[in-house]
Amino acid sequence: MPEAPSSPGPAAPPAPGLAERYRSVRAYTEGLCAPLVTEDFVVSSMPDVSPTKWHLAHSSWFFETFVLTRHAPGYIPVNPRYAFLFNSYYVQAGERHCRAQRGLVTRPTVEEVLQYRRHVDEQMLKLLAGAPPPEVRSLVELGLHHEQQHQELLLTDIKHVMWTNPLRPALWPAGTAPWAAWHQSSPRPGAIGWREVPDGIRHVGNDTSGFAFDNERPAHRVFLDRYRIADRLVTNAEFRAFIEDGGYRRADLWLAAGWAIVQNEHRGAPIYWDQAGDGWTEFTLSGQLSLVDAAPVNHLSYFEADAYARWAGLRLPTEFEWEVAARTHPDLSQLFGERWQWTQSAYVAYPGFRPAPGAVGEYNGKWMSDQWVLRGSSCATPDGHARITYRNFFPSDARWQFTGIRLAAP
């Protein structure tokens, strides 16, 4: 998932509604932290994982830097050095602390970061109460979608942190997490069904007046050959059959870079799976649990998803096949709210794409290289943050996100 969006997009709702939305989004972020103890907030378990404390501070830095400092008369940043610590990749906004070293920063403390959030919230709500102009409202709406992205990143990152702990601690008792069911899934009996989409010229991309990131625009036309798409996601049981058939030992199923990683890191299963006797367990945010056969397989890299599709004699859909199928067959199961779905589409610009000017235009456009597009949304995606045209993206080997497989065929 992009760590930060890059375009203000269309005008946001009127200020009073936006103020309520601001309160709600900011409160939800802190609510996700309720099970954590102080020590949990400061750990980075690998370079891709940011500490929870950093997520809380960075999302506040966004509002301070792009809204308050520029549009709130007389605003003085809480601490000028926070700009160095909590900037992510905005080169035009100044120098940044090394991402891989975020877990080494013990100060400011967790309490000081929470005080920072409270200060920013107080000043933001004052600004929103004063009927700010459309430019400010658009920036605030952008910042809220940015924070929602970090809500999902916060969960994926803290899950990896807990998994690296030999105690494998549970953050929420099973079934009590504050979002959609992420472990237990309703049974999907029987073989995968298929929906056919005829060939033709199709319109894709976002042309609505609502919010969208700049990488979803402009809307344009593509030609698609006739194809079929699976009516549900691949399950744990189906992916286990791939493992048992030697899927991680067959070079013919893997792209060369993926096979090199499998060999060098001795991979033989998804990241959070463990073999227990003759069965399997899966680490979840409720601790180590028995693998649920009917649940959609989770935390796969693009390499793993592609290898499974080859093993099945099928393929991954392109991002445009996914989008057109979602419009044509809205009855498809698990389009949203369970797993982000890998596509075989490289993350590149749409025809006519132009990033927004200034620092907020940096993120999406400059990452259009060596990434693959995912569509849909996951169980950790906040309500109201998903749409058919949303383009998530990650590099080929990313597997700590909530990512799964939907198959396609000629």
C-alpha positions as CSV (number, residue, x, y, z in Angstrom):
1,M,0.0,0.0,0.0
2,P,1.4,3.5,-0.7
3,E,2.5,5.0,2.6
4,A,1.1,8.4,1.6
5,P,-1.2,9.6,-1.1
6,S,-0.2,12.3,-3.5
7,S,-3.1,14.4,-4.7
8,P,-5.7,16.5,-2.9
9,G,-8.3,15.3,-5.5
10,P,-11.7,16.9,-5.6
11,A,-13.0,19.3,-3.0
12,A,-13.8,17.7,0.3
13,P,-17.2,17.9,2.2
14,P,-18.2,21.1,3.9
15,A,-16.2,22.0,7.0
16,P,-18.6,20.9,9.7
17,G,-18.9,17.4,8.3
18,L,-15.2,17.3,7.7
19,A,-14.5,18.2,11.4
20,E,-16.5,15.3,12.5
21,R,-14.8,13.0,10.1
22,Y,-11.4,14.3,11.3
23,R,-12.4,13.4,14.9
24,S,-13.6,10.0,13.9
25,V,-10.5,9.0,11.8
26,R,-8.0,10.2,14.4
27,A,-9.9,8.5,17.3
28,Y,-9.9,5.2,15.3
29,T,-6.2,5.3,14.9
30,E,-5.7,5.6,18.7
31,G,-8.3,3.0,19.3
32,L,-6.3,0.4,17.4
33,C,-3.5,1.0,19.9
34,A,-5.6,0.1,22.9
35,P,-4.2,-3.5,23.4
36,L,-0.6,-2.2,23.3
37,V,1.8,-1.6,26.2
38,T,4.4,1.1,26.0
39,E,7.2,-1.3,24.9
40,D,5.1,-2.4,21.9
41,F,5.0,1.1,20.4
42,V,8.7,1.5,19.8
43,V,9.8,-1.7,18.0
44,S,10.7,-2.1,14.3
45,S,11.1,-5.8,13.5
46,M,12.4,-5.3,9.9
47,P,13.2,-2.4,7.6
48,D,9.7,-2.4,6.1
49,V,8.0,-2.2,9.5
50,S,7.7,1.2,11.3
51,P,7.0,1.4,15.0
52,T,3.5,2.2,16.1
53,K,4.8,5.4,17.7
54,W,6.1,6.5,14.4
55,H,2.8,5.9,12.6
56,L,1.0,8.0,15.3
57,A,3.6,10.8,14.9
58,H,3.9,10.7,11.1
59,S,0.2,11.1,10.5
60,S,0.2,14.1,12.8
61,W,3.3,15.5,11.1
62,F,1.3,15.4,7.8
63,F,-1.4,17.7,9.1
64,E,1.1,20.0,10.8
65,T,3.3,20.3,7.8
66,F,0.8,20.5,4.9
67,V,-2.2,22.2,6.7
68,L,-1.3,24.0,9.9
69,T,2.1,25.4,9.1
70,R,0.8,26.8,5.7
71,H,-2.8,27.7,6.5
72,A,-3.1,28.4,10.2
73,P,-1.9,32.0,10.8
74,G,0.7,32.1,13.6
75,Y,1.1,28.3,13.9
76,I,4.4,27.3,15.4
77,P,5.5,23.6,15.0
78,V,5.6,21.7,18.3
79,N,9.2,20.7,17.8
80,P,11.1,21.7,14.6
81,R,13.2,18.4,14.9
82,Y,10.0,16.3,14.5
83,A,10.0,17.2,10.8
84,F,13.3,15.2,10.4
85,L,12.1,12.3,12.5
86,F,8.6,11.9,11.2
87,N,8.8,12.8,7.5
88,S,8.6,9.7,5.3
89,Y,9.6,10.2,1.7
90,Y,8.7,13.8,1.0
91,V,12.0,15.1,-0.3
92,Q,10.6,18.6,-1.0
93,A,9.5,18.8,2.7
94,G,13.1,18.4,4.0
95,E,15.6,15.8,5.2
96,R,14.4,12.6,6.7
97,H,15.5,10.0,9.3
98,C,16.5,6.6,7.9
99,R,13.5,4.4,7.7
100,A,15.4,1.3,8.8
101,Q,16.5,3.1,12.0
102,R,13.0,4.3,13.2
103,G,13.0,1.6,15.8
104,L,16.1,3.0,17.4
105,V,14.5,6.3,18.4
106,T,13.3,6.1,22.0
107,R,12.7,9.8,22.3
108,P,10.2,11.5,22.0
109,T,8.4,9.1,24.3
110,V,5.1,7.5,23.5
111,E,3.4,10.0,25.9
112,E,5.1,12.9,24.2
113,V,3.9,11.6,20.8
114,L,0.4,11.4,22.1
115,Q,0.7,14.9,23.4
116,Y,1.8,16.0,19.9
117,R,-1.3,14.4,18.4
118,R,-3.5,16.2,20.9
119,H,-1.9,19.5,20.1
120,V,-2.3,19.0,16.4
121,D,-5.9,17.9,16.8
122,E,-6.7,21.0,18.9
123,Q,-5.3,23.3,16.2
124,M,-6.8,21.4,13.3
125,L,-10.3,21.5,14.9
126,K,-9.9,25.3,15.4
127,L,-9.0,25.7,11.8
128,L,-11.9,23.6,10.6
129,A,-14.3,25.6,12.8
130,G,-13.4,28.7,10.9
131,A,-14.8,27.8,7.5
132,P,-11.5,27.1,5.8
133,P,-11.3,27.5,2.0
134,P,-11.6,24.6,-0.5
135,E,-7.9,24.2,-0.8
136,V,-7.6,23.5,2.9
137,R,-10.6,21.2,3.0
138,S,-9.1,19.2,0.2
139,L,-5.8,18.9,2.0
140,V,-7.5,17.7,5.1
141,E,-9.5,15.1,3.2
142,L,-6.2,13.9,1.7
143,G,-4.7,13.8,5.1
144,L,-7.5,11.6,6.4
145,H,-7.2,9.1,3.6
146,H,-3.5,9.1,4.3
147,E,-4.1,8.4,8.0
148,Q,-6.5,5.5,7.0
149,Q,-3.7,4.0,5.0
150,H,-1.5,4.2,8.1
151,Q,-4.2,2.5,10.2
152,E,-3.8,-0.6,8.0
153,L,0.0,-0.3,8.0
154,L,-0.1,0.0,11.8
155,L,-1.9,-3.3,12.0
156,T,0.3,-5.1,9.5
157,D,3.4,-3.8,11.2
158,I,2.5,-4.6,14.7
159,K,1.5,-8.1,13.6
160,H,5.0,-8.6,12.3
161,V,6.4,-7.2,15.6
162,M,4.3,-9.7,17.6
163,W,5.3,-12.6,15.4
164,T,9.0,-12.0,15.9
165,N,8.5,-12.3,19.6
166,P,9.1,-15.9,20.7
167,L,6.0,-15.7,23.0
168,R,3.8,-15.0,20.0
169,P,1.5,-12.8,22.0
170,A,-2.1,-12.1,21.2
171,L,-3.3,-8.6,21.0
172,W,-7.1,-9.3,20.7
173,P,-9.0,-12.4,21.9
174,A,-10.3,-14.2,18.9
175,G,-13.4,-12.5,17.5
176,T,-13.0,-9.2,19.4
177,A,-10.8,-7.2,17.0
178,P,-12.3,-3.8,16.1
179,W,-12.6,-4.5,12.4
180,A,-14.0,-7.1,10.1
181,A,-13.3,-10.8,10.9
182,W,-9.8,-11.4,9.7
183,H,-9.2,-15.0,10.7
184,Q,-12.5,-16.8,10.7
185,S,-14.2,-16.8,7.3
186,S,-17.5,-18.2,6.3
187,P,-17.1,-21.5,4.6
188,R,-16.8,-21.5,0.8
189,P,-17.7,-25.1,-0.1
190,G,-17.2,-26.6,-3.5
191,A,-14.9,-25.8,-6.4
192,I,-14.2,-22.2,-7.5
193,G,-16.9,-20.9,-9.8
194,W,-16.2,-18.6,-12.8
195,R,-17.7,-15.5,-14.2
196,E,-17.1,-14.7,-17.9
197,V,-16.4,-11.2,-19.2
198,P,-16.8,-10.6,-23.0
199,D,-14.1,-8.8,-25.0
200,G,-14.4,-5.2,-25.9
201,I,-13.3,-1.7,-25.2
202,R,-13.8,-0.8,-21.5
203,H,-13.6,2.4,-19.5
204,V,-11.4,2.1,-16.4
205,G,-10.1,4.5,-13.8
206,N,-11.8,7.0,-11.6
207,D,-14.0,9.8,-13.2
208,T,-16.2,10.5,-10.3
209,S,-16.4,13.8,-8.3
210,G,-15.6,12.0,-5.1
211,F,-12.2,11.5,-3.5
212,A,-9.6,9.5,-5.4
213,F,-5.8,9.4,-5.4
214,D,-4.1,10.8,-8.4
215,N,-2.9,7.3,-9.5
216,E,-6.5,6.3,-10.1
217,R,-6.9,9.1,-12.7
218,P,-7.5,9.9,-15.5
219,A,-10.2,7.5,-16.6
220,H,-9.4,6.0,-20.0
221,R,-10.2,3.2,-22.3
222,V,-8.6,-0.2,-22.6
223,F,-9.3,-3.2,-24.8
224,L,-9.7,-6.6,-23.1
225,D,-9.9,-10.0,-24.7
226,R,-12.7,-12.3,-23.3
227,Y,-11.7,-13.9,-20.0
228,R,-13.0,-15.6,-16.9
229,I,-12.4,-14.6,-13.3
230,A,-12.8,-16.7,-10.1
231,D,-15.9,-16.0,-8.1
232,R,-13.9,-16.2,-4.8
233,L,-10.4,-16.1,-3.4
234,V,-8.0,-19.0,-3.1
235,T,-8.4,-20.7,0.4
236,N,-5.8,-21.9,2.9
237,A,-6.7,-25.5,2.0
238,E,-6.1,-24.9,-1.7
239,F,-2.8,-23.3,-1.0
240,R,-1.8,-26.1,1.3
241,A,-2.3,-28.5,-1.6
242,F,0.2,-26.4,-3.6
243,I,2.7,-26.9,-0.7
244,E,2.1,-30.6,-0.4
245,D,2.6,-31.0,-4.1
246,G,6.1,-29.6,-3.8
247,G,5.2,-26.1,-5.0
248,Y,8.1,-24.5,-3.1
249,R,10.5,-27.1,-4.5
250,R,9.6,-26.7,-8.2
251,A,11.7,-24.1,-10.0
252,D,9.5,-24.3,-13.1
253,L,6.6,-22.6,-11.2
254,W,8.6,-19.5,-10.1
255,L,9.9,-16.4,-11.7
256,A,13.7,-16.3,-11.4
257,A,13.9,-13.7,-8.7
258,G,11.2,-15.4,-6.7
259,W,13.0,-18.8,-7.0
260,A,16.2,-17.2,-5.8
261,I,14.5,-15.9,-2.7
262,V,12.8,-19.3,-2.0
263,Q,16.2,-21.0,-2.2
264,N,18.3,-18.4,-0.3
265,E,15.7,-18.1,2.5
266,H,14.6,-21.7,2.6
267,R,10.9,-20.7,2.3
268,G,8.3,-23.5,2.3
269,A,5.1,-21.8,3.3
270,P,3.4,-18.4,3.8
271,I,5.2,-16.2,6.3
272,Y,2.9,-16.7,9.4
273,W,2.3,-20.5,8.9
274,D,3.9,-23.1,11.1
275,Q,3.7,-26.9,10.9
276,A,2.5,-28.6,14.1
277,G,2.6,-32.3,13.8
278,D,0.5,-33.3,10.8
279,G,-1.3,-30.0,10.8
280,W,-0.7,-26.3,10.4
281,T,-1.1,-23.2,12.5
282,E,-1.2,-19.5,11.5
283,F,0.0,-16.6,13.6
284,T,-2.8,-13.9,13.8
285,L,-3.5,-10.8,15.9
286,S,-5.2,-13.2,18.3
287,G,-2.0,-15.3,18.6
288,Q,-1.1,-18.7,17.1
289,L,-4.3,-20.5,16.0
290,S,-5.1,-23.6,14.0
291,L,-5.2,-22.9,10.3
292,V,-8.8,-22.3,9.0
293,D,-9.0,-24.3,5.8
294,A,-11.9,-22.2,4.4
295,A,-10.3,-18.8,5.1
296,P,-8.7,-17.1,2.1
297,V,-4.9,-17.6,2.1
298,N,-3.1,-14.6,3.5
299,H,0.2,-12.8,3.4
300,L,1.5,-14.0,0.1
301,S,4.1,-12.2,-2.0
302,Y,3.5,-11.6,-5.7
303,F,6.0,-14.4,-6.4
304,E,4.0,-16.8,-4.3
305,A,0.7,-15.8,-5.9
306,D,2.1,-16.1,-9.4
307,A,3.7,-19.5,-8.6
308,Y,0.4,-20.8,-7.3
309,A,-1.5,-19.6,-10.4
310,R,1.0,-21.4,-12.6
311,W,0.7,-24.6,-10.5
312,A,-3.1,-24.4,-10.9
313,G,-2.7,-24.0,-14.7
314,L,-4.2,-20.5,-14.5
315,R,-3.0,-16.9,-14.0
316,L,-3.5,-13.7,-12.0
317,P,-5.9,-11.2,-13.6
318,T,-4.6,-7.9,-14.9
319,E,-5.7,-4.9,-12.8
320,F,-8.1,-3.8,-15.6
321,E,-9.6,-7.3,-15.8
322,W,-10.2,-7.1,-12.0
323,E,-11.8,-3.7,-12.2
324,V,-14.1,-4.5,-15.2
325,A,-15.1,-7.8,-13.6
326,A,-16.0,-6.1,-10.3
327,R,-18.3,-3.7,-12.3
328,T,-19.7,-6.4,-14.5
329,H,-20.2,-9.0,-11.8
330,P,-20.8,-7.2,-8.5
331,D,-21.9,-10.5,-7.0
332,L,-18.3,-11.8,-6.9
333,S,-17.4,-12.9,-3.4
334,Q,-14.6,-11.3,-1.4
335,L,-14.0,-8.4,-3.7
336,F,-13.5,-6.2,-0.6
337,G,-12.8,-6.6,3.1
338,E,-10.8,-9.8,3.2
339,R,-7.5,-9.7,1.2
340,W,-5.8,-7.4,-1.2
341,Q,-5.6,-9.3,-4.5
342,W,-2.4,-9.4,-6.5
343,T,-2.7,-8.6,-10.2
344,Q,-0.2,-9.3,-13.0
345,S,-0.1,-5.6,-13.8
346,A,3.0,-3.5,-13.2
347,Y,2.3,-0.3,-11.3
348,V,2.7,2.4,-14.0
349,A,1.0,5.7,-14.8
350,Y,-2.3,5.9,-16.6
351,P,-2.2,7.8,-19.9
352,G,-2.2,11.5,-19.1
353,F,-1.2,11.1,-15.5
354,R,0.3,14.1,-13.9
355,P,1.3,14.3,-10.2
356,A,0.1,17.2,-8.1
357,P,2.6,20.1,-7.8
358,G,4.7,20.4,-4.6
359,A,5.6,17.9,-1.9
360,V,2.2,16.2,-1.7
361,G,2.6,15.2,-5.3
362,E,5.7,13.1,-4.7
363,Y,4.6,9.8,-3.4
364,N,2.5,7.9,-6.0
365,G,4.2,9.0,-9.2
366,K,7.8,8.4,-8.1
367,W,7.2,4.8,-7.1
368,M,5.9,3.7,-10.5
369,S,8.7,1.3,-10.9
370,D,9.3,-2.3,-9.8
371,Q,5.9,-2.6,-8.1
372,W,2.8,-4.7,-8.8
373,V,-0.8,-3.5,-8.5
374,L,-3.2,-5.0,-6.0
375,R,-7.0,-4.5,-6.1
376,G,-9.9,-4.7,-3.6
377,S,-9.2,-4.2,0.1
378,S,-8.3,-6.3,3.2
379,C,-9.8,-7.1,6.5
380,A,-7.6,-4.4,8.0
381,T,-8.7,-1.7,5.5
382,P,-10.8,0.9,7.3
383,D,-14.5,1.2,6.4
384,G,-15.1,3.7,3.7
385,H,-11.5,3.5,2.3
386,A,-12.1,1.0,-0.5
387,R,-13.4,1.5,-4.0
388,I,-13.3,-0.3,-7.3
389,T,-10.6,2.0,-8.8
390,Y,-8.2,1.9,-5.8
391,R,-4.7,1.0,-6.9
392,N,-2.6,-0.5,-4.0
393,F,0.9,-1.4,-4.9
394,F,3.9,-3.3,-3.4
395,P,7.1,-4.8,-4.6
396,S,7.3,-8.5,-5.7
397,D,8.5,-9.9,-2.4
398,A,6.3,-8.0,0.0
399,R,4.3,-10.4,2.1
400,W,3.6,-8.8,5.5
401,Q,0.5,-7.2,4.1
402,F,-2.9,-8.8,4.0
403,T,-2.6,-10.1,0.5
404,G,-4.2,-13.1,-1.3
405,I,-5.1,-14.6,-4.7
406,R,-8.0,-14.3,-7.1
407,L,-7.4,-16.4,-10.3
408,A,-8.2,-15.6,-13.9
409,A,-8.3,-17.7,-17.1
410,P,-8.7,-17.2,-20.8
